[in-house]
Amino acid sequence: MPEPSDLTSSLQDVAAPAERSSTWIPPATGACRSELQLFVDIPEEPAVARIAREEDAKRICARCAVLIECRAEALAASDAEPAGVRGGLTLEERQAIARRRRRRGGRRATGR
């Protein structure tokens, strides 16, 4: 289990995106604003805890009024987005969607 100070520093990273290399800023009207700690990956977090945290974050995203816009932005940013849940998707899920889109785009370009 991470120390509270570790979680606090992770939350500061989300709250102060200008100081990070990431461009992610939680939407002003996003439901995620109330529980940002669920959306930040925690280094060395046990897999069971990570999965539970990600599922909690996804539940918040599912009821968010700006889910579609947030997801579109997260997918457009692709690998530039930090790990964590964005638009109801984990980094791995966003990367998988990006790979599928690239494969489909290549087929369309060749006429298949």
C-alpha positions as CSV (number, residue, x, y, z in Angstrom):
1,M,0.0,0.0,0.0
2,P,1.5,3.4,-0.9
3,E,2.3,5.9,1.7
4,P,-0.1,8.9,2.0
5,S,2.8,11.2,1.0
6,D,3.2,9.2,-2.3
7,L,-0.5,9.6,-3.1
8,T,-0.4,13.3,-2.3
9,S,2.5,13.8,-4.7
10,S,0.7,11.9,-7.4
11,L,-2.4,14.1,-6.8
12,Q,-0.2,17.2,-7.0
13,D,1.0,15.9,-10.4
14,V,-2.7,15.8,-11.6
15,A,-3.6,19.1,-10.0
16,A,-0.6,20.9,-11.5
17,P,-0.3,19.5,-15.1
18,A,1.8,22.5,-16.3
19,E,4.7,21.2,-14.1
20,R,4.6,17.8,-15.8
21,S,5.3,16.7,-19.4
22,S,1.7,15.5,-19.7
23,T,-1.0,17.7,-21.2
24,W,-3.9,16.1,-19.3
25,I,-6.1,18.4,-17.3
26,P,-9.2,17.0,-15.7
27,P,-12.3,18.6,-17.4
28,A,-13.7,21.5,-15.4
29,T,-17.1,19.8,-15.3
30,G,-15.8,16.2,-15.1
31,A,-17.0,13.9,-12.4
32,C,-13.4,12.9,-11.9
33,R,-12.6,16.1,-10.1
34,S,-14.1,14.8,-6.9
35,E,-11.8,11.8,-6.7
36,L,-8.7,12.5,-8.7
37,Q,-6.6,9.9,-6.7
38,L,-8.5,7.1,-8.5
39,F,-7.3,8.3,-11.9
40,V,-3.6,8.4,-11.2
41,D,-1.3,5.4,-11.5
42,I,0.7,4.7,-8.4
43,P,4.2,3.2,-8.8
44,E,4.6,-0.3,-7.6
45,E,0.9,-0.6,-6.8
46,P,-0.2,-4.2,-6.4
47,A,-2.1,-5.5,-9.4
48,V,-5.3,-6.2,-7.4
49,A,-5.3,-2.7,-6.0
50,R,-4.7,-1.2,-9.4
51,I,-7.5,-3.1,-11.0
52,A,-9.9,-2.1,-8.2
53,R,-8.9,1.5,-8.5
54,E,-9.2,1.5,-12.2
55,E,-12.7,0.0,-12.0
56,D,-13.8,2.6,-9.5
57,A,-12.4,5.3,-11.8
58,K,-14.3,3.8,-14.8
59,R,-17.5,3.8,-12.8
60,I,-17.1,7.5,-12.2
61,C,-16.4,8.1,-15.9
62,A,-19.5,6.1,-16.8
63,R,-21.7,8.7,-15.1
64,C,-19.8,11.7,-16.3
65,A,-21.5,14.3,-18.5
66,V,-18.3,14.9,-20.5
67,L,-17.2,11.3,-21.0
68,I,-17.4,11.4,-24.8
69,E,-15.3,14.6,-25.1
70,C,-12.8,13.4,-22.5
71,R,-12.4,10.0,-24.2
72,A,-11.9,11.7,-27.6
73,E,-9.2,13.9,-26.2
74,A,-7.5,11.0,-24.4
75,L,-7.5,8.9,-27.6
76,A,-6.2,11.8,-29.7
77,A,-3.3,12.4,-27.2
78,S,-2.5,8.6,-27.4
79,D,0.9,7.9,-25.8
80,A,1.4,11.5,-24.7
81,E,-1.3,10.9,-22.0
82,P,0.0,9.7,-18.6
83,A,-0.8,6.3,-17.3
84,G,-4.1,6.1,-15.5
85,V,-7.8,6.2,-16.4
86,R,-8.8,8.9,-18.9
87,G,-12.2,9.0,-20.6
88,G,-13.1,5.7,-19.0
89,L,-10.1,3.9,-20.5
90,T,-6.7,2.8,-19.1
91,L,-3.5,3.6,-20.8
92,E,-3.4,0.0,-22.2
93,E,-6.9,0.2,-23.5
94,R,-6.2,3.6,-25.2
95,Q,-3.0,2.1,-26.8
96,A,-5.0,-0.9,-28.0
97,I,-7.6,1.3,-29.7
98,A,-4.8,3.4,-31.3
99,R,-3.2,0.3,-32.7
100,R,-6.5,-0.9,-34.1
101,R,-7.1,2.5,-35.7
102,R,-3.7,2.5,-37.3
103,R,-4.2,-1.0,-38.7
104,R,-7.6,0.0,-40.1
105,G,-6.2,3.2,-41.5
106,G,-3.5,1.3,-43.3
107,R,-6.1,-1.1,-44.9
108,R,-8.2,1.8,-46.0
109,A,-5.3,3.5,-47.6
110,T,-4.5,0.4,-49.7
111,G,-8.1,-0.2,-50.6
112,R,-8.6,-3.4,-48.7
